[in-house]
Amino acid sequence: TGVQTCALPISLEQGLEVHFLQIEDQGHLHAGHKPAKEGKLHLKMLVVSDEFLGLNQIERHQKIYFVLAKFLADKLHALSLETYSVDEYNSL
């Protein structure tokens, strides 16, 4: 899965102005599960972008799914998202 996750930041940044991006492969937490055996990804992502300003959590997640739809079509089993604007992230 390393090759697939390496292309993920490039795909996301082509469709979204990203200030900060952190991706964690959580596949090891699901070892032995059917999707893991099939090579499906279990990812946790932290995405910081001012394109999230004025959007609620659902709209932010929808924006990420839209940008990554083609890339993740048959590769993703689970995606955990944390989304923040730059000011929100700096206030943490």
N, C-alpha and C positions, 0 to 999 in steps of 0.2 A: 504493500500500500504506500510505500515511501514515494514512489514516482507520482502517484495520483495526488497525494497531498502537496507535493512540491509545486505542482501546476495551479493549485487552488488560489494562492495569493495573487498570481498573475491574472487569473480569470476574474477574481473579485475586483481587483484594482482597475481592470479595464472597463468595468461598468459602474464603479462607485469611487468617489474621491475619498480614499481611506487615509486617515491621520495616523492610526495605529492599528495593527492587526496581530493577534496572537492565536495560533492554532495548536490545539492539543489532540493528538491521536489517542483516543481512549479504547482502541481495539483490544488492548490487553485485558481490560475489565470484562470483556465479553468472549474471551477465548473459550472455544468449545461450543459456542452457540452456533446454530445453523447459519445465520447471516455472516458471522465471522469466518466460518469455513468456506463460504462462497466468495470471500474477499470483499464484502461490503464494509464501508467505512463507518466508524463510530467517532464522531468529532465533537470537540468543544471549541467554540470560537468566541473571541472577544474582538469586537469591531468598533472602532471609534471613528466617527465621521460627522461632519456638520450637515451632511445630507439627511441626517435623522432629525434635525430641528423641526419642531412642529408635528412630528409623527408620534403616534403612540407605539407601544411595544409590538402589537400585532402588525401595524403598517411597516415598522422597521424590519421585522422578520420577513414579511412578504417581499420587501425590496431586496433583501439578500437572496431569498429563494428565487426571485425572478432573474437576478443577475447570474446566479449559479445554475439555473435550471438545466441547461444543456450539459454542463460539466458533470453534474451530479446525478443525472437521469437514472442510471443503472448502477451507480457506485456507492450510494449512500443508504445506510440503514437508520442511523440516528444522528441528529445534529442538535447540540445544545448551544444556544446563542445568548451572549450578553452584548447589548448594543447601547452605546452612549454617544452623545455629542461631545465635542472637545471640552466644553465647559463642565458638563456632567462628569466626565472622566477625571478632569483635573480637580474636581471637588471631592473625589472619593477619599 
